[in-house]
Amino acid sequence: MNYSTGEVVEIGDSVALEYGKTPGIVQVVIETPQQIEEWALDEPGIMVEAEPFGWVFWPASETYDPVIFVARKCT
């Protein structure tokens, strides 16, 4: 799965939601049919931990308000 800018989505990435207003961290990347079924979803996407919401599912199909890649987690 990739961000709209082309970078590959990775667990631990810093991102921004809500048109860049809300910071978050990617916790789970859901891509395979098995993962979609395990999470009881209809499509692929990512789970982002973002205060004050907790964990938020952001579908890969969301083009109106895409997740914005901010930085890669340093290892």
PDB file with one MODEL, atoms N, CA, C and O in Angstrom:
MODEL        1
ATOM      1  N   MET A   1       0.852  -1.164   0.000  1.00  0.00           N
ATOM      2  CA  MET A   1       0.000   0.000   0.000  1.00  0.00           C
ATOM      3  C   MET A   1       0.903   1.234   0.000  1.00  0.00           C
ATOM      4  O   MET A   1       1.949   1.255   0.648  1.00  0.00           O
ATOM      5  N   ASN A   2       0.483   2.247  -0.731  1.00  0.00           N
ATOM      6  CA  ASN A   2       1.285   3.462  -0.861  1.00  0.00           C
ATOM      7  C   ASN A   2       0.467   4.693  -0.478  1.00  0.00           C
ATOM      8  O   ASN A   2      -0.760   4.704  -0.584  1.00  0.00           O
ATOM      9  N   TYR A   3       1.173   5.721  -0.034  1.00  0.00           N
ATOM     10  CA  TYR A   3       0.557   7.031   0.171  1.00  0.00           C
ATOM     11  C   TYR A   3       0.288   7.656  -1.193  1.00  0.00           C
ATOM     12  O   TYR A   3       0.810   7.179  -2.201  1.00  0.00           O
ATOM     13  N   SER A   4      -0.501   8.695  -1.242  1.00  0.00           N
ATOM     14  CA  SER A   4      -0.810   9.358  -2.513  1.00  0.00           C
ATOM     15  C   SER A   4       0.437   9.951  -3.165  1.00  0.00           C
ATOM     16  O   SER A   4       0.450  10.204  -4.370  1.00  0.00           O
ATOM     17  N   THR A   5       1.484  10.173  -2.369  1.00  0.00           N
ATOM     18  CA  THR A   5       2.733  10.718  -2.904  1.00  0.00           C
ATOM     19  C   THR A   5       3.694   9.628  -3.375  1.00  0.00           C
ATOM     20  O   THR A   5       4.769   9.929  -3.894  1.00  0.00           O
ATOM     21  N   GLY A   6       3.307   8.353  -3.193  1.00  0.00           N
ATOM     22  CA  GLY A   6       4.100   7.250  -3.719  1.00  0.00           C
ATOM     23  C   GLY A   6       4.900   6.445  -2.714  1.00  0.00           C
ATOM     24  O   GLY A   6       5.281   5.313  -3.012  1.00  0.00           O
ATOM     25  N   GLU A   7       5.172   6.993  -1.522  1.00  0.00           N
ATOM     26  CA  GLU A   7       5.929   6.253  -0.523  1.00  0.00           C
ATOM     27  C   GLU A   7       5.133   5.036  -0.059  1.00  0.00           C
ATOM     28  O   GLU A   7       3.905   5.084   0.008  1.00  0.00           O
ATOM     29  N   VAL A   8       5.827   3.952   0.258  1.00  0.00           N
ATOM     30  CA  VAL A   8       5.195   2.758   0.786  1.00  0.00           C
ATOM     31  C   VAL A   8       4.802   3.011   2.236  1.00  0.00           C
ATOM     32  O   VAL A   8       5.591   3.555   3.009  1.00  0.00           O
ATOM     33  N   VAL A   9       3.590   2.622   2.606  1.00  0.00           N
ATOM     34  CA  VAL A   9       3.118   2.765   3.987  1.00  0.00           C
ATOM     35  C   VAL A   9       3.800   1.705   4.841  1.00  0.00           C
ATOM     36  O   VAL A   9       3.805   0.527   4.485  1.00  0.00           O
ATOM     37  N   GLU A  10       4.379   2.120   5.973  1.00  0.00           N
ATOM     38  CA  GLU A  10       5.027   1.199   6.896  1.00  0.00           C
ATOM     39  C   GLU A  10       4.533   1.461   8.314  1.00  0.00           C
ATOM     40  O   GLU A  10       4.216   2.592   8.683  1.00  0.00           O
ATOM     41  N   ILE A  11       4.475   0.375   9.107  1.00  0.00           N
ATOM     42  CA  ILE A  11       4.110   0.500  10.516  1.00  0.00           C
ATOM     43  C   ILE A  11       5.118   1.425  11.198  1.00  0.00           C
ATOM     44  O   ILE A  11       6.325   1.295  10.997  1.00  0.00           O
ATOM     45  N   GLY A  12       4.620   2.347  11.996  1.00  0.00           N
ATOM     46  CA  GLY A  12       5.470   3.301  12.708  1.00  0.00           C
ATOM     47  C   GLY A  12       5.621   4.636  11.999  1.00  0.00           C
ATOM     48  O   GLY A  12       6.202   5.566  12.558  1.00  0.00           O
ATOM     49  N   ASP A  13       5.106   4.748  10.771  1.00  0.00           N
ATOM     50  CA  ASP A  13       5.195   6.026  10.055  1.00  0.00           C
ATOM     51  C   ASP A  13       4.415   7.110  10.794  1.00  0.00           C
ATOM     52  O   ASP A  13       3.337   6.859  11.334  1.00  0.00           O
ATOM     53  N   SER A  14       4.976   8.312  10.808  1.00  0.00           N
ATOM     54  CA  SER A  14       4.242   9.488  11.285  1.00  0.00           C
ATOM     55  C   SER A  14       3.424  10.008  10.120  1.00  0.00           C
ATOM     56  O   SER A  14       3.933  10.172   9.011  1.00  0.00           O
ATOM     57  N   VAL A  15       2.141  10.267  10.385  1.00  0.00           N
ATOM     58  CA  VAL A  15       1.238  10.736   9.344  1.00  0.00           C
ATOM     59  C   VAL A  15       0.371  11.865   9.887  1.00  0.00           C
ATOM     60  O   VAL A  15       0.395  12.169  11.080  1.00  0.00           O
ATOM     61  N   ALA A  16      -0.387  12.473   8.997  1.00  0.00           N
ATOM     62  CA  ALA A  16      -1.343  13.504   9.384  1.00  0.00           C
ATOM     63  C   ALA A  16      -2.689  13.170   8.746  1.00  0.00           C
ATOM     64  O   ALA A  16      -2.761  12.779   7.581  1.00  0.00           O
ATOM     65  N   LEU A  17      -3.754  13.332   9.532  1.00  0.00           N
ATOM     66  CA  LEU A  17      -5.126  13.095   9.088  1.00  0.00           C
ATOM     67  C   LEU A  17      -5.886  14.408   9.069  1.00  0.00           C
ATOM     68  O   LEU A  17      -5.370  15.437   9.503  1.00  0.00           O
ATOM     69  N   GLU A  18      -7.093  14.372   8.573  1.00  0.00           N
ATOM     70  CA  GLU A  18      -7.976  15.539   8.561  1.00  0.00           C
ATOM     71  C   GLU A  18      -7.297  16.747   7.909  1.00  0.00           C
ATOM     72  O   GLU A  18      -7.179  17.821   8.498  1.00  0.00           O
ATOM     73  N   TYR A  19      -6.862  16.527   6.683  1.00  0.00           N
ATOM     74  CA  TYR A  19      -6.221  17.590   5.900  1.00  0.00           C
ATOM     75  C   TYR A  19      -4.980  18.151   6.588  1.00  0.00           C
ATOM     76  O   TYR A  19      -4.686  19.343   6.490  1.00  0.00           O
ATOM     77  N   GLY A  20      -4.255  17.273   7.289  1.00  0.00           N
ATOM     78  CA  GLY A  20      -3.010  17.667   7.930  1.00  0.00           C
ATOM     79  C   GLY A  20      -3.138  18.227   9.322  1.00  0.00           C
ATOM     80  O   GLY A  20      -2.134  18.623   9.914  1.00  0.00           O
ATOM     81  N   LYS A  21      -4.346  18.275   9.871  1.00  0.00           N
ATOM     82  CA  LYS A  21      -4.555  18.888  11.193  1.00  0.00           C
ATOM     83  C   LYS A  21      -4.284  17.947  12.365  1.00  0.00           C
ATOM     84  O   LYS A  21      -3.960  18.408  13.459  1.00  0.00           O
ATOM     85  N   THR A  22      -4.414  16.621  12.153  1.00  0.00           N
ATOM     86  CA  THR A  22      -4.319  15.665  13.252  1.00  0.00           C
ATOM     87  C   THR A  22      -3.150  14.715  13.033  1.00  0.00           C
ATOM     88  O   THR A  22      -3.157  13.958  12.062  1.00  0.00           O
ATOM     89  N   PRO A  23      -2.136  14.732  13.914  1.00  0.00           N
ATOM     90  CA  PRO A  23      -1.008  13.806  13.766  1.00  0.00           C
ATOM     91  C   PRO A  23      -1.388  12.398  14.217  1.00  0.00           C
ATOM     92  O   PRO A  23      -2.267  12.206  15.057  1.00  0.00           O
ATOM     93  N   GLY A  24      -0.699  11.426  13.635  1.00  0.00           N
ATOM     94  CA  GLY A  24      -0.940  10.041  14.020  1.00  0.00           C
ATOM     95  C   GLY A  24       0.244   9.157  13.668  1.00  0.00           C
ATOM     96  O   GLY A  24       1.197   9.589  13.019  1.00  0.00           O
ATOM     97  N   ILE A  25       0.160   7.903  14.113  1.00  0.00           N
ATOM     98  CA  ILE A  25       1.190   6.903  13.844  1.00  0.00           C
ATOM     99  C   ILE A  25       0.502   5.671  13.249  1.00  0.00           C
ATOM    100  O   ILE A  25      -0.491   5.190  13.794  1.00  0.00           O
ATOM    101  N   VAL A  26       1.027   5.166  12.139  1.00  0.00           N
ATOM    102  CA  VAL A  26       0.481   3.958  11.522  1.00  0.00           C
ATOM    103  C   VAL A  26       0.764   2.769  12.439  1.00  0.00           C
ATOM    104  O   VAL A  26       1.916   2.510  12.789  1.00  0.00           O
ATOM    105  N   GLN A  27      -0.291   2.046  12.826  1.00  0.00           N
ATOM    106  CA  GLN A  27      -0.166   0.885  13.703  1.00  0.00           C
ATOM    107  C   GLN A  27      -0.303  -0.428  12.945  1.00  0.00           C
ATOM    108  O   GLN A  27       0.354  -1.411  13.287  1.00  0.00           O
ATOM    109  N   VAL A  28      -1.148  -0.454  11.921  1.00  0.00           N
ATOM    110  CA  VAL A  28      -1.410  -1.679  11.168  1.00  0.00           C
ATOM    111  C   VAL A  28      -1.644  -1.315   9.704  1.00  0.00           C
ATOM    112  O   VAL A  28      -2.315  -0.329   9.400  1.00  0.00           O
ATOM    113  N   VAL A  29      -1.087  -2.118   8.807  1.00  0.00           N
ATOM    114  CA  VAL A  29      -1.367  -1.997   7.380  1.00  0.00           C
ATOM    115  C   VAL A  29      -2.210  -3.210   7.002  1.00  0.00           C
ATOM    116  O   VAL A  29      -1.781  -4.349   7.190  1.00  0.00           O
ATOM    117  N   ILE A  30      -3.400  -2.973   6.473  1.00  0.00           N
ATOM    118  CA  ILE A  30      -4.346  -4.042   6.136  1.00  0.00           C
ATOM    119  C   ILE A  30      -4.461  -4.094   4.620  1.00  0.00           C
ATOM    120  O   ILE A  30      -5.050  -3.209   4.000  1.00  0.00           O
ATOM    121  N   GLU A  31      -3.880  -5.161   4.020  1.00  0.00           N
ATOM    122  CA  GLU A  31      -3.828  -5.236   2.564  1.00  0.00           C
ATOM    123  C   GLU A  31      -4.412  -6.517   1.983  1.00  0.00           C
ATOM    124  O   GLU A  31      -5.099  -6.473   0.962  1.00  0.00           O
ATOM    125  N   THR A  32      -4.154  -7.636   2.604  1.00  0.00           N
ATOM    126  CA  THR A  32      -4.530  -8.922   2.023  1.00  0.00           C
ATOM    127  C   THR A  32      -6.002  -9.242   2.310  1.00  0.00           C
ATOM    128  O   THR A  32      -6.581  -8.716   3.261  1.00  0.00           O
ATOM    129  N   PRO A  33      -6.600 -10.101   1.489  1.00  0.00           N
ATOM    130  CA  PRO A  33      -7.968 -10.522   1.777  1.00  0.00           C
ATOM    131  C   PRO A  33      -8.109 -11.134   3.172  1.00  0.00           C
ATOM    132  O   PRO A  33      -9.124 -10.930   3.837  1.00  0.00           O
ATOM    133  N   GLN A  34      -7.111 -11.873   3.611  1.00  0.00           N
ATOM    134  CA  GLN A  34      -7.156 -12.473   4.951  1.00  0.00           C
ATOM    135  C   GLN A  34      -7.169 -11.393   6.038  1.00  0.00           C
ATOM    136  O   GLN A  34      -7.943 -11.480   6.991  1.00  0.00           O
ATOM    137  N   GLN A  35      -6.310 -10.375   5.894  1.00  0.00           N
ATOM    138  CA  GLN A  35      -6.280  -9.287   6.872  1.00  0.00           C
ATOM    139  C   GLN A  35      -7.603  -8.518   6.870  1.00  0.00           C
ATOM    140  O   GLN A  35      -8.110  -8.152   7.931  1.00  0.00           O
ATOM    141  N   ILE A  36      -8.159  -8.274   5.690  1.00  0.00           N
ATOM    142  CA  ILE A  36      -9.439  -7.561   5.585  1.00  0.00           C
ATOM    143  C   ILE A  36     -10.523  -8.354   6.317  1.00  0.00           C
ATOM    144  O   ILE A  36     -11.342  -7.780   7.035  1.00  0.00           O
ATOM    145  N   GLU A  37     -10.520  -9.665   6.133  1.00  0.00           N
ATOM    146  CA  GLU A  37     -11.505 -10.516   6.819  1.00  0.00           C
ATOM    147  C   GLU A  37     -11.277 -10.533   8.326  1.00  0.00           C
ATOM    148  O   GLU A  37     -12.233 -10.452   9.098  1.00  0.00           O
ATOM    149  N   GLU A  38     -10.006 -10.640   8.757  1.00  0.00           N
ATOM    150  CA  GLU A  38      -9.692 -10.653  10.194  1.00  0.00           C
ATOM    151  C   GLU A  38     -10.159  -9.380  10.894  1.00  0.00           C
ATOM    152  O   GLU A  38     -10.601  -9.430  12.042  1.00  0.00           O
ATOM    153  N   TRP A  39     -10.067  -8.258  10.220  1.00  0.00           N
ATOM    154  CA  TRP A  39     -10.463  -6.983  10.799  1.00  0.00           C
ATOM    155  C   TRP A  39     -11.937  -6.669  10.532  1.00  0.00           C
ATOM    156  O   TRP A  39     -12.442  -5.628  10.955  1.00  0.00           O
ATOM    157  N   ALA A  40     -12.633  -7.587   9.820  1.00  0.00           N
ATOM    158  CA  ALA A  40     -14.049  -7.422   9.485  1.00  0.00           C
ATOM    159  C   ALA A  40     -14.296  -6.112   8.720  1.00  0.00           C
ATOM    160  O   ALA A  40     -15.195  -5.338   9.049  1.00  0.00           O
ATOM    161  N   LEU A  41     -13.470  -5.895   7.694  1.00  0.00           N
ATOM    162  CA  LEU A  41     -13.576  -4.684   6.886  1.00  0.00           C
ATOM    163  C   LEU A  41     -14.043  -5.036   5.482  1.00  0.00           C
ATOM    164  O   LEU A  41     -14.109  -6.210   5.116  1.00  0.00           O
ATOM    165  N   ASP A  42     -14.362  -4.024   4.706  1.00  0.00           N
ATOM    166  CA  ASP A  42     -14.796  -4.213   3.328  1.00  0.00           C
ATOM    167  C   ASP A  42     -13.696  -3.917   2.316  1.00  0.00           C
ATOM    168  O   ASP A  42     -13.834  -4.223   1.132  1.00  0.00           O
ATOM    169  N   GLU A  43     -12.608  -3.321   2.785  1.00  0.00           N
ATOM    170  CA  GLU A  43     -11.552  -2.919   1.859  1.00  0.00           C
ATOM    171  C   GLU A  43     -10.233  -2.739   2.604  1.00  0.00           C
ATOM    172  O   GLU A  43     -10.218  -2.667   3.833  1.00  0.00           O
ATOM    173  N   PRO A  44      -9.122  -2.665   1.864  1.00  0.00           N
ATOM    174  CA  PRO A  44      -7.826  -2.434   2.506  1.00  0.00           C
ATOM    175  C   PRO A  44      -7.714  -1.016   3.045  1.00  0.00           C
ATOM    176  O   PRO A  44      -8.470  -0.124   2.662  1.00  0.00           O
ATOM    177  N   GLY A  45      -6.751  -0.830   3.943  1.00  0.00           N
ATOM    178  CA  GLY A  45      -6.503   0.490   4.513  1.00  0.00           C
ATOM    179  C   GLY A  45      -5.478   0.387   5.623  1.00  0.00           C
ATOM    180  O   GLY A  45      -4.753  -0.602   5.724  1.00  0.00           O
ATOM    181  N   ILE A  46      -5.422   1.407   6.450  1.00  0.00           N
ATOM    182  CA  ILE A  46      -4.482   1.419   7.565  1.00  0.00           C
ATOM    183  C   ILE A  46      -5.195   1.798   8.855  1.00  0.00           C
ATOM    184  O   ILE A  46      -6.194   2.517   8.851  1.00  0.00           O
ATOM    185  N   MET A  47      -4.652   1.291   9.961  1.00  0.00           N
ATOM    186  CA  MET A  47      -5.116   1.692  11.286  1.00  0.00           C
ATOM    187  C   MET A  47      -4.086   2.694  11.812  1.00  0.00           C
ATOM    188  O   MET A  47      -2.890   2.409  11.872  1.00  0.00           O
ATOM    189  N   VAL A  48      -4.577   3.859  12.185  1.00  0.00           N
ATOM    190  CA  VAL A  48      -3.724   4.936  12.653  1.00  0.00           C
ATOM    191  C   VAL A  48      -4.110   5.273  14.090  1.00  0.00           C
ATOM    192  O   VAL A  48      -5.292   5.424  14.402  1.00  0.00           O
ATOM    193  N   GLU A  49      -3.116   5.391  14.958  1.00  0.00           N
ATOM    194  CA  GLU A  49      -3.371   5.873  16.318  1.00  0.00           C
ATOM    195  C   GLU A  49      -3.233   7.385  16.292  1.00  0.00           C
ATOM    196  O   GLU A  49      -2.159   7.915  16.007  1.00  0.00           O
ATOM    197  N   ALA A  50      -4.325   8.076  16.589  1.00  0.00           N
ATOM    198  CA  ALA A  50      -4.344   9.534  16.519  1.00  0.00           C
ATOM    199  C   ALA A  50      -5.159  10.087  17.678  1.00  0.00           C
ATOM    200  O   ALA A  50      -6.339   9.768  17.822  1.00  0.00           O
ATOM    201  N   GLU A  51      -4.541  10.903  18.490  1.00  0.00           N
ATOM    202  CA  GLU A  51      -5.262  11.568  19.577  1.00  0.00           C
ATOM    203  C   GLU A  51      -6.111  12.663  18.968  1.00  0.00           C
ATOM    204  O   GLU A  51      -5.642  13.332  18.047  1.00  0.00           O
ATOM    205  N   PRO A  52      -7.284  12.879  19.408  1.00  0.00           N
ATOM    206  CA  PRO A  52      -7.969  12.318  20.566  1.00  0.00           C
ATOM    207  C   PRO A  52      -8.850  11.123  20.216  1.00  0.00           C
ATOM    208  O   PRO A  52      -9.680  10.718  21.030  1.00  0.00           O
ATOM    209  N   PHE A  53      -8.688  10.546  19.016  1.00  0.00           N
ATOM    210  CA  PHE A  53      -9.606   9.515  18.536  1.00  0.00           C
ATOM    211  C   PHE A  53      -9.269   8.100  18.975  1.00  0.00           C
ATOM    212  O   PHE A  53     -10.153   7.244  18.991  1.00  0.00           O
ATOM    213  N   GLY A  54      -8.032   7.827  19.328  1.00  0.00           N
ATOM    214  CA  GLY A  54      -7.600   6.454  19.529  1.00  0.00           C
ATOM    215  C   GLY A  54      -7.201   5.876  18.186  1.00  0.00           C
ATOM    216  O   GLY A  54      -6.547   6.551  17.392  1.00  0.00           O
ATOM    217  N   TRP A  55      -7.587   4.628  17.918  1.00  0.00           N
ATOM    218  CA  TRP A  55      -7.261   3.999  16.637  1.00  0.00           C
ATOM    219  C   TRP A  55      -8.350   4.321  15.620  1.00  0.00           C
ATOM    220  O   TRP A  55      -9.541   4.216  15.914  1.00  0.00           O
ATOM    221  N   VAL A  56      -7.927   4.715  14.422  1.00  0.00           N
ATOM    222  CA  VAL A  56      -8.836   5.106  13.351  1.00  0.00           C
ATOM    223  C   VAL A  56      -8.498   4.287  12.109  1.00  0.00           C
ATOM    224  O   VAL A  56      -7.329   4.175  11.739  1.00  0.00           O
ATOM    225  N   PHE A  57      -9.523   3.710  11.457  1.00  0.00           N
ATOM    226  CA  PHE A  57      -9.304   3.038  10.175  1.00  0.00           C
ATOM    227  C   PHE A  57      -9.428   4.060   9.068  1.00  0.00           C
ATOM    228  O   PHE A  57     -10.418   4.788   8.989  1.00  0.00           O
ATOM    229  N   TRP A  58      -8.421   4.113   8.214  1.00  0.00           N
ATOM    230  CA  TRP A  58      -8.448   5.006   7.065  1.00  0.00           C
ATOM    231  C   TRP A  58      -8.375   4.142   5.817  1.00  0.00           C
ATOM    232  O   TRP A  58      -7.335   3.535   5.559  1.00  0.00           O
ATOM    233  N   PRO A  59      -9.453   4.066   5.027  1.00  0.00           N
ATOM    234  CA  PRO A  59      -9.473   3.189   3.854  1.00  0.00           C
ATOM    235  C   PRO A  59      -8.528   3.673   2.754  1.00  0.00           C
ATOM    236  O   PRO A  59      -8.320   4.871   2.565  1.00  0.00           O
ATOM    237  N   ALA A  60      -7.968   2.702   2.040  1.00  0.00           N
ATOM    238  CA  ALA A  60      -7.065   3.030   0.937  1.00  0.00           C
ATOM    239  C   ALA A  60      -7.782   3.795  -0.168  1.00  0.00           C
ATOM    240  O   ALA A  60      -7.148   4.535  -0.920  1.00  0.00           O
ATOM    241  N   SER A  61      -9.087   3.627  -0.272  1.00  0.00           N
ATOM    242  CA  SER A  61      -9.854   4.286  -1.328  1.00  0.00           C
ATOM    243  C   SER A  61     -10.142   5.761  -1.054  1.00  0.00           C
ATOM    244  O   SER A  61     -10.669   6.456  -1.923  1.00  0.00           O
ATOM    245  N   GLU A  62      -9.805   6.246   0.135  1.00  0.00           N
ATOM    246  CA  GLU A  62     -10.104   7.641   0.493  1.00  0.00           C
ATOM    247  C   GLU A  62      -9.188   8.583  -0.283  1.00  0.00           C
ATOM    248  O   GLU A  62      -7.997   8.678   0.013  1.00  0.00           O
ATOM    249  N   THR A  63      -9.737   9.274  -1.266  1.00  0.00           N
ATOM    250  CA  THR A  63      -8.947  10.215  -2.060  1.00  0.00           C
ATOM    251  C   THR A  63      -9.274  11.662  -1.725  1.00  0.00           C
ATOM    252  O   THR A  63      -8.478  12.557  -2.009  1.00  0.00           O
ATOM    253  N   TYR A  64     -10.430  11.902  -1.128  1.00  0.00           N
ATOM    254  CA  TYR A  64     -10.852  13.256  -0.793  1.00  0.00           C
ATOM    255  C   TYR A  64     -10.019  13.830   0.355  1.00  0.00           C
ATOM    256  O   TYR A  64      -9.678  15.013   0.344  1.00  0.00           O
ATOM    257  N   ASP A  65      -9.695  13.003   1.334  1.00  0.00           N
ATOM    258  CA  ASP A  65      -8.909  13.413   2.502  1.00  0.00           C
ATOM    259  C   ASP A  65      -7.871  12.320   2.791  1.00  0.00           C
ATOM    260  O   ASP A  65      -7.994  11.598   3.781  1.00  0.00           O
ATOM    261  N   PRO A  66      -6.854  12.197   1.937  1.00  0.00           N
ATOM    262  CA  PRO A  66      -5.885  11.114   2.123  1.00  0.00           C
ATOM    263  C   PRO A  66      -4.991  11.308   3.346  1.00  0.00           C
ATOM    264  O   PRO A  66      -4.790  12.427   3.817  1.00  0.00           O
ATOM    265  N   VAL A  67      -4.466  10.205   3.842  1.00  0.00           N
ATOM    266  CA  VAL A  67      -3.471  10.247   4.905  1.00  0.00           C
ATOM    267  C   VAL A  67      -2.208  10.878   4.315  1.00  0.00           C
ATOM    268  O   VAL A  67      -1.770  10.502   3.227  1.00  0.00           O
ATOM    269  N   ILE A  68      -1.632  11.829   5.032  1.00  0.00           N
ATOM    270  CA  ILE A  68      -0.425  12.527   4.569  1.00  0.00           C
ATOM    271  C   ILE A  68       0.787  11.946   5.248  1.00  0.00           C
ATOM    272  O   ILE A  68       0.857  11.917   6.476  1.00  0.00           O
ATOM    273  N   PHE A  69       1.750  11.480   4.464  1.00  0.00           N
ATOM    274  CA  PHE A  69       3.000  10.953   4.997  1.00  0.00           C
ATOM    275  C   PHE A  69       3.829  12.108   5.543  1.00  0.00           C
ATOM    276  O   PHE A  69       4.033  13.110   4.858  1.00  0.00           O
ATOM    277  N   VAL A  70       4.321  11.963   6.816  1.00  0.00           N
ATOM    278  CA  VAL A  70       5.133  13.005   7.439  1.00  0.00           C
ATOM    279  C   VAL A  70       6.575  12.555   7.557  1.00  0.00           C
ATOM    280  O   VAL A  70       7.484  13.256   7.113  1.00  0.00           O
ATOM    281  N   ALA A  71       6.796  11.377   8.161  1.00  0.00           N
ATOM    282  CA  ALA A  71       8.175  10.904   8.370  1.00  0.00           C
ATOM    283  C   ALA A  71       8.178   9.398   8.627  1.00  0.00           C
ATOM    284  O   ALA A  71       7.200   8.828   9.109  1.00  0.00           O
ATOM    285  N   ARG A  72       9.291   8.783   8.295  1.00  0.00           N
ATOM    286  CA  ARG A  72       9.504   7.361   8.535  1.00  0.00           C
ATOM    287  C   ARG A  72      10.054   7.167   9.928  1.00  0.00           C
ATOM    288  O   ARG A  72      10.893   7.945  10.384  1.00  0.00           O
ATOM    289  N   LYS A  73       9.586   6.132  10.609  1.00  0.00           N
ATOM    290  CA  LYS A  73      10.110   5.786  11.933  1.00  0.00           C
ATOM    291  C   LYS A  73      11.582   5.436  11.810  1.00  0.00           C
ATOM    292  O   LYS A  73      11.962   4.641  10.950  1.00  0.00           O
ATOM    293  N   CYS A  74      12.404   6.014  12.651  1.00  0.00           N
ATOM    294  CA  CYS A  74      13.832   5.715  12.644  1.00  0.00           C
ATOM    295  C   CYS A  74      14.055   4.417  13.391  1.00  0.00           C
ATOM    296  O   CYS A  74      13.525   4.233  14.487  1.00  0.00           O
ATOM    297  N   THR A  75      14.841   3.508  12.809  1.00  0.00           N
ATOM    298  CA  THR A  75      15.131   2.230  13.468  1.00  0.00           C
ATOM    299  C   THR A  75      16.581   2.142  13.839  1.00  0.00           C
ATOM    300  O   THR A  75      17.014   1.137  14.404  1.00  0.00           O
TER     301      THR A  75
ENDMDL
END
